[in-house]
Structures are given as C-alpha cells and as structure tokens.
Amino acid sequence: MNYLKEQDNSLETVCDIPVGTGKMTDILLKFNLKVTSGDISEEMMQFIDLEFREHPNYMEEKVIDASSLPYPDNSFDLLVNIRLIHKVDPSTRIKILEEAHRVAKSYYIVSFGVDSLWQKIRMKLKSRDPSPGREKKKQIKKEIESVGFEIIKERSVLPIFSNEVIFLLKKNY
C-alpha cells in the first residue's frame, strides 16, 4: 500500500473482497481510504459490521460473490482480493478477474498461489493436494493481461514457506 500511495495519492475508495476477518480492511482504513467490504459469508459480514461500523471511513459491507459484483463499472479506485483466487477453478478465476477489471477504476491488488517445483515438493511432503487455482506464473500473467490489466509490481509472500504472490495491477482501458 505504501508503494501504491506514493505512486497515486488520489486513491479514495477501495473494495476488499473477500474481507474474511478484516485484516486487510483494517490496514486500508489506516491509509485513510473509504472502504467497502464484501464476502460470500454472511457470518463474516456480521463480524465485520461489529468490528468496523464506528470507523468514519468504513462505508458498508455486503454479502457478495467475487465473480458477480453488485457494483456499477468503475466503482472503486482500488479493488483488493487476497487469498481467494488460488482456491477457485480456472473458469471462476477468469470471471473474478473480469469483474475486478469492470469494477476497479484504476488498480487491483490480487494474490495468487503460484505453482513451482519447490511448492510441489512441499505439498507432497505434507501429503496435501494443491489448490485448484494454482498455476505457473506465466499462465497467471497471461490471464491478468487477457482481461485488461498490466502488472505494476509483484511480491512473493514468504517465498520458501508460501506459494502466494501478490500482484499490483493497473487497469488498461
């Protein structure tokens, strides 16, 4: 967020989907952004309402599906989507990316599970199946660009221990 705010200090509105327990919403509010939160879980929305309703920059929360957002085109300066897209099948992933492109005015922060040899070994040692949405970085970049985003920055999250990569994307019009 620091990098993005340095690049574009005109950011005002953001939508955090899925909000989960509100960790990202809390961070976004600290940057003095007007935050709307969404999640498919009604229980999470009730928790989020109690947690943030008194904050002056907290706008609203809605039970929503990230692949079918109930907002008009270009509704938010920034859309944030952390720890979801690698858990869905490829066709749903594309729908989520398309919806993000439609609803975001300018930027999208999204995390992906990236498939790598090291992560395959890790999962095999843990006797776990990989998430259905994990892909090679080349495929992820192709999908990002195919829906109209350009990659501004990418950062691995704990590279040895996690397959998660966070991308900062800018909308191409």
Backbone bond lengths (Angstrom), bond angles and torsions (degrees), N, CA, C in turn:
res aa  C-N    CA-C-N  psi(-1)  N-CA   C-N-CA  omega(-1)  CA-C   N-CA-C  phi
1 M - - - 1.456 - - 1.526 110.25 -
2 N 1.316 117.37 -38.49 1.460 119.02 179.13 1.523 110.52 -57.48
3 Y 1.333 116.45 -46.09 1.455 121.15 179.97 1.527 110.77 -59.35
4 L 1.327 117.03 -46.79 1.460 120.99 -178.19 1.517 111.35 -64.30
5 K 1.326 117.42 -43.61 1.468 120.29 179.35 1.531 111.25 -63.95
6 E 1.328 117.63 -33.33 1.469 120.87 175.88 1.527 110.72 -67.18
7 Q 1.331 116.42 -36.60 1.463 121.24 -178.86 1.526 112.60 -76.01
8 D 1.325 115.66 -34.43 1.464 120.25 -175.03 1.524 109.54 -147.10
9 N 1.310 116.31 97.00 1.474 119.54 -177.93 1.529 112.64 -85.51
10 S 1.339 117.25 8.84 1.466 120.27 178.63 1.531 112.25 -90.17
11 L 1.332 117.27 -1.41 1.467 120.08 -179.74 1.518 110.70 -61.13
12 E 1.326 116.07 131.36 1.463 121.07 178.26 1.520 112.44 -128.21
13 T 1.333 117.06 -43.32 1.462 120.36 -172.44 1.523 111.07 -113.74
14 V 1.334 114.73 142.32 1.462 120.14 -179.49 1.524 109.05 -144.95
15 C 1.328 115.11 147.01 1.456 121.66 174.81 1.529 107.75 -120.82
16 D 1.322 116.34 125.57 1.460 124.11 -178.17 1.525 109.04 -106.38
17 I 1.358 115.57 108.97 1.467 121.75 -177.15 1.524 109.32 -135.63
18 P 1.274 122.56 128.19 1.454 128.00 -11.26 1.523 109.40 -77.85
19 V 1.296 115.85 142.46 1.455 120.86 -174.81 1.529 112.16 -76.93
20 G 1.330 117.46 -29.16 1.469 119.17 -178.74 1.518 111.12 56.53
21 T 1.329 116.59 -127.10 1.470 120.86 -179.60 1.522 112.84 -87.89
22 G 1.316 117.58 1.24 1.459 120.51 174.13 1.518 116.12 91.48
23 K 1.316 118.02 14.75 1.475 119.47 -179.55 1.528 111.58 -59.36
24 M 1.333 116.61 -46.43 1.473 119.43 179.61 1.526 110.91 -69.72
25 T 1.318 117.25 -38.95 1.467 120.17 178.40 1.523 110.10 -58.01
26 D 1.309 116.97 -43.51 1.464 121.32 178.83 1.531 110.82 -59.96
27 I 1.317 117.29 -44.15 1.473 121.44 178.17 1.528 110.46 -63.70
28 L 1.324 116.62 -45.46 1.465 120.83 -177.86 1.530 111.32 -63.05
29 L 1.308 117.13 -38.60 1.471 120.51 178.09 1.531 111.33 -64.57
30 K 1.314 117.02 -31.93 1.470 120.57 178.04 1.526 111.81 -67.63
31 F 1.325 117.06 -19.28 1.462 121.39 175.77 1.530 111.60 -91.25
32 N 1.319 115.94 11.87 1.460 122.73 176.57 1.533 112.33 62.55
33 L 1.326 115.61 35.78 1.455 121.02 176.99 1.521 109.72 -97.36
34 K 1.324 116.46 151.10 1.466 121.86 174.95 1.522 107.09 -84.95
35 V 1.337 115.92 115.17 1.458 121.36 -169.38 1.531 112.10 -110.41
36 T 1.328 114.54 131.13 1.456 123.70 169.44 1.520 106.19 -112.96
37 S 1.329 116.56 136.94 1.464 120.52 -177.96 1.516 110.72 -119.27
38 G 1.319 115.25 147.95 1.449 120.46 176.67 1.518 111.32 -142.91
39 D 1.312 115.40 150.81 1.457 121.52 177.29 1.523 107.21 -160.03
40 I 1.306 116.77 153.70 1.456 120.58 178.72 1.529 111.08 -76.64
41 S 1.331 116.36 -15.33 1.460 121.75 -177.72 1.535 111.89 -93.11
42 E 1.315 115.27 118.11 1.468 120.00 177.90 1.532 111.08 -64.08
43 E 1.332 117.67 -34.81 1.462 121.18 178.40 1.525 111.00 -62.59
44 M 1.331 117.17 -41.12 1.465 120.19 178.53 1.529 110.00 -65.00
45 M 1.316 117.12 -37.99 1.462 119.81 -179.96 1.520 111.28 -65.14
46 Q 1.320 117.24 -37.19 1.469 119.86 176.62 1.523 110.37 -65.01
47 F 1.321 117.20 -42.01 1.461 121.98 177.63 1.531 110.45 -62.04
48 I 1.318 116.56 -45.71 1.467 121.96 -178.09 1.523 110.37 -64.27
49 D 1.323 117.02 -41.20 1.463 120.59 178.08 1.529 110.24 -57.37
50 L 1.314 117.27 -47.20 1.473 120.67 179.13 1.528 111.68 -64.62
51 E 1.308 116.31 -37.22 1.462 121.52 -175.86 1.535 112.73 -71.08
52 F 1.333 117.86 -39.36 1.462 120.42 -169.13 1.523 115.78 -119.46
53 R 1.306 120.12 -4.04 1.466 121.35 -171.64 1.521 113.86 -57.08
54 E 1.319 118.08 -28.06 1.473 121.24 -178.06 1.522 112.99 -84.25
55 H 1.318 117.54 -12.71 1.469 119.55 -178.35 1.528 109.48 -71.90
56 P 1.334 117.80 130.38 1.473 119.96 -175.93 1.535 114.70 -63.27
57 N 1.326 118.48 -24.55 1.462 120.45 -179.78 1.527 113.66 -98.25
58 Y 1.331 115.84 3.57 1.460 117.54 177.12 1.517 108.51 -85.50
59 M 1.326 116.90 117.36 1.452 121.56 -172.62 1.532 112.67 -84.20
60 E 1.341 116.22 -59.15 1.465 119.48 -177.55 1.518 109.71 -169.47
61 E 1.331 114.49 168.84 1.459 121.53 171.62 1.521 107.58 -131.28
62 K 1.336 114.72 147.13 1.463 120.42 179.89 1.521 109.29 -140.43
63 V 1.322 115.11 146.50 1.452 120.28 169.39 1.522 105.99 -79.52
64 I 1.332 116.45 115.12 1.461 120.65 -176.35 1.517 111.62 -144.96
65 D 1.307 113.73 161.21 1.458 123.11 176.13 1.532 106.54 -104.63
66 A 1.320 117.21 125.84 1.469 121.52 -176.92 1.527 113.08 -62.90
67 S 1.327 117.33 -18.91 1.469 119.35 179.74 1.532 112.79 -90.17
68 S 1.335 116.56 -0.29 1.460 121.61 178.91 1.526 108.66 -152.28
69 L 1.306 116.60 78.67 1.464 121.79 -172.95 1.531 111.63 -79.48
70 P 1.337 117.45 135.96 1.467 121.66 -176.06 1.534 113.34 -87.03
71 Y 1.310 116.94 39.02 1.462 121.01 -177.43 1.524 109.80 -124.08
72 P 1.330 116.65 151.02 1.473 119.95 175.85 1.537 111.29 -67.36
73 D 1.307 115.73 164.99 1.462 121.53 176.07 1.529 110.18 -55.07
74 N 1.332 115.84 144.06 1.475 122.96 174.67 1.532 113.28 56.30
75 S 1.323 116.79 40.55 1.465 120.97 -176.50 1.523 114.53 -77.38
76 F 1.338 117.44 -28.84 1.461 120.78 -173.86 1.524 110.63 -130.08
77 D 1.328 115.55 142.00 1.469 119.54 175.52 1.524 110.80 -61.88
78 L 1.327 115.33 -34.26 1.465 121.98 -175.58 1.521 109.42 -141.03
79 L 1.321 116.02 138.38 1.458 122.39 171.59 1.528 106.47 -116.97
80 V 1.332 116.83 136.04 1.463 122.27 -179.69 1.515 108.77 -120.21
81 N 1.326 115.53 129.62 1.456 121.45 -176.83 1.524 108.11 -140.15
82 I 1.332 115.42 92.30 1.466 120.85 -175.69 1.529 110.07 -110.60
83 R 1.326 115.93 134.63 1.462 124.63 172.29 1.531 114.39 63.44
84 L 1.319 116.03 39.95 1.461 119.71 175.30 1.521 112.18 -128.47
85 I 1.298 116.52 -50.00 1.462 121.65 -163.92 1.532 113.15 -62.96
86 H 1.323 117.64 -25.53 1.468 119.83 177.78 1.530 112.25 -80.29
87 K 1.326 116.42 -4.32 1.463 120.31 -179.14 1.525 112.83 -99.22
88 V 1.317 116.56 0.52 1.465 120.04 -176.86 1.523 110.41 -116.06
89 D 1.322 115.74 161.71 1.459 120.78 180.00 1.532 109.89 -71.30
90 P 1.334 117.52 161.78 1.473 121.24 -175.67 1.530 115.42 -56.02
91 S 1.327 118.91 -39.37 1.467 119.14 -178.28 1.532 110.86 -68.79
92 T 1.324 117.77 -37.44 1.469 121.01 176.45 1.524 110.02 -68.36
93 R 1.316 116.24 -37.95 1.473 120.43 178.15 1.534 110.68 -58.25
94 I 1.318 117.06 -44.21 1.474 121.02 179.23 1.528 110.11 -63.94
95 K 1.339 117.39 -41.69 1.476 120.31 177.90 1.525 110.95 -60.88
96 I 1.336 117.17 -41.01 1.459 120.95 179.00 1.523 110.36 -64.72
97 L 1.323 117.25 -43.16 1.471 120.93 177.89 1.535 110.89 -62.85
98 E 1.324 116.86 -42.35 1.478 120.43 178.91 1.522 111.33 -63.82
99 E 1.329 116.58 -42.31 1.467 120.11 178.21 1.526 111.10 -65.28
100 A 1.311 117.04 -39.61 1.468 120.61 177.29 1.527 109.78 -61.08
101 H 1.305 116.91 -42.78 1.467 120.54 178.99 1.529 110.94 -63.85
102 R 1.299 116.93 -39.01 1.463 121.14 -179.53 1.525 111.54 -67.26
103 V 1.323 117.65 -43.47 1.467 122.50 -171.52 1.531 113.06 -86.69
104 A 1.321 117.44 -28.47 1.471 120.22 -179.82 1.526 110.51 -78.22
105 K 1.331 115.44 135.67 1.473 119.65 173.43 1.519 110.30 -75.59
106 S 1.332 116.23 -43.15 1.458 119.55 -170.47 1.523 114.78 -134.00
107 Y 1.338 117.58 -49.03 1.460 120.55 -167.88 1.521 112.54 -129.60
108 Y 1.327 113.15 156.54 1.467 121.63 178.56 1.524 107.48 -143.80
109 I 1.327 116.93 124.76 1.458 121.93 173.00 1.520 106.01 -106.51
110 V 1.330 116.33 122.39 1.461 120.82 -174.98 1.523 109.40 -140.79
111 S 1.332 115.51 142.59 1.470 119.00 176.17 1.523 109.38 -109.45
112 F 1.311 114.22 144.19 1.456 122.66 177.99 1.520 109.18 -126.61
113 G 1.311 116.22 149.18 1.457 121.37 166.53 1.509 107.38 -86.99
114 V 1.322 116.53 119.38 1.459 121.01 -175.33 1.522 109.51 -101.19
115 D 1.302 115.53 128.84 1.455 122.09 179.73 1.524 109.63 -77.28
116 S 1.321 116.18 130.50 1.458 120.81 177.05 1.522 108.34 -148.55
117 L 1.316 116.14 163.78 1.451 120.72 179.50 1.529 110.06 -60.14
118 W 1.327 117.60 -44.48 1.464 121.04 -179.91 1.527 110.78 -59.88
119 Q 1.326 118.08 -43.80 1.461 120.63 -179.36 1.534 111.40 -67.59
120 K 1.320 117.89 -34.39 1.468 120.83 176.51 1.527 110.22 -62.94
121 I 1.320 116.14 -43.40 1.467 120.71 178.53 1.531 109.49 -63.49
122 R 1.326 116.73 -45.54 1.470 121.54 179.08 1.526 111.51 -56.84
123 M 1.334 116.87 -48.19 1.463 121.40 -178.92 1.532 110.80 -64.44
124 K 1.323 116.84 -38.89 1.462 120.22 179.53 1.533 110.07 -65.12
125 L 1.335 117.22 -42.31 1.464 121.09 178.24 1.530 111.55 -64.25
126 K 1.313 116.42 -32.73 1.466 120.86 179.31 1.529 112.35 -87.26
127 S 1.329 116.65 -2.08 1.467 122.61 -176.83 1.526 111.74 56.08
128 R 1.329 115.28 43.10 1.469 120.72 179.19 1.509 109.95 -118.56
129 D 1.326 114.92 144.51 1.459 120.15 173.72 1.513 108.48 -81.62
130 P 1.327 117.06 144.27 1.467 119.05 176.77 1.525 111.41 -68.31
131 S 1.311 115.79 158.09 1.462 121.01 175.85 1.517 109.34 -64.16
132 P 1.346 118.13 148.60 1.463 120.68 -176.15 1.528 113.62 -65.36
133 G 1.310 118.42 -23.34 1.455 121.12 -175.51 1.508 115.20 -97.61
134 R 1.333 117.63 5.50 1.473 119.23 178.66 1.510 109.84 -72.04
135 E 1.314 115.10 134.23 1.461 121.00 -178.15 1.526 109.37 -138.46
136 K 1.297 115.93 166.40 1.456 121.10 172.22 1.527 107.64 -70.72
137 K 1.320 116.01 150.40 1.466 120.84 -175.90 1.530 111.72 -58.46
138 K 1.317 117.78 -35.88 1.467 121.56 179.12 1.535 110.93 -59.46
139 Q 1.346 116.72 -43.17 1.464 121.47 179.25 1.529 110.75 -67.48
140 I 1.314 116.86 -41.57 1.467 121.05 178.60 1.523 110.27 -59.49
141 K 1.308 116.21 -47.63 1.473 120.44 -179.49 1.532 110.72 -62.18
142 K 1.321 116.62 -39.23 1.474 120.94 178.03 1.535 110.16 -61.01
143 E 1.337 117.29 -45.02 1.461 121.19 -179.87 1.526 111.34 -65.75
144 I 1.323 117.03 -42.12 1.465 121.73 178.68 1.524 110.23 -58.42
145 E 1.319 116.05 -48.15 1.463 120.57 -178.63 1.524 112.30 -69.97
146 S 1.340 117.26 -31.43 1.466 120.35 -177.05 1.527 112.63 -67.47
147 V 1.336 118.03 -24.92 1.458 119.76 179.69 1.533 112.27 -95.62
148 G 1.330 117.46 -2.17 1.460 119.73 173.58 1.518 116.29 106.25
149 F 1.332 117.76 23.68 1.460 120.92 174.31 1.519 109.68 -110.69
150 E 1.325 116.02 152.94 1.461 120.85 168.61 1.522 107.72 -115.76
151 I 1.321 115.54 145.25 1.462 120.97 -179.49 1.518 108.92 -82.81
152 I 1.339 115.48 120.54 1.462 121.69 178.32 1.526 110.07 -90.85
153 K 1.334 115.09 -41.95 1.458 120.10 -176.74 1.528 108.25 -156.69
154 E 1.323 116.19 150.17 1.458 120.99 174.09 1.516 108.78 -139.32
155 R 1.339 114.69 147.51 1.461 119.74 -178.68 1.519 108.98 -145.63
156 S 1.323 115.38 129.32 1.462 120.97 174.72 1.526 109.06 -76.95
157 V 1.317 115.14 141.97 1.456 121.64 177.75 1.533 106.96 -100.32
158 L 1.299 117.67 114.91 1.470 122.49 -179.25 1.530 111.03 44.77
159 P 1.326 118.41 68.96 1.463 122.59 -170.11 1.528 116.40 -50.05
160 I 1.296 119.51 -37.99 1.462 120.28 -177.84 1.530 111.52 -76.99
161 F 1.328 116.71 -31.28 1.455 120.91 -172.99 1.527 114.46 -101.43
162 S 1.312 117.32 -14.71 1.456 120.37 -174.93 1.520 110.11 -136.96
163 N 1.323 115.74 149.12 1.466 120.20 175.25 1.524 111.43 -96.37
164 E 1.323 117.47 8.13 1.461 121.56 -175.20 1.531 111.96 -80.36
165 V 1.322 114.70 132.67 1.463 122.66 174.65 1.521 106.71 -125.93
166 I 1.326 115.96 131.59 1.461 121.11 178.37 1.520 108.47 -102.75
167 F 1.333 114.76 130.47 1.459 121.92 -179.60 1.520 109.94 -112.54
168 L 1.317 116.18 135.85 1.466 122.02 167.81 1.522 105.19 -100.84
169 L 1.332 115.15 120.53 1.458 121.34 -176.66 1.524 110.30 -116.85
170 K 1.304 115.01 148.53 1.466 121.03 174.65 1.526 107.29 -118.11
171 K 1.310 113.71 138.52 1.452 120.06 -178.08 1.524 110.34 -74.28
172 N 1.331 115.44 130.45 1.468 121.52 170.30 1.519 106.33 -94.90
173 Y 1.272 117.50 132.45 1.470 119.53 -175.55 1.464 114.37 -88.70
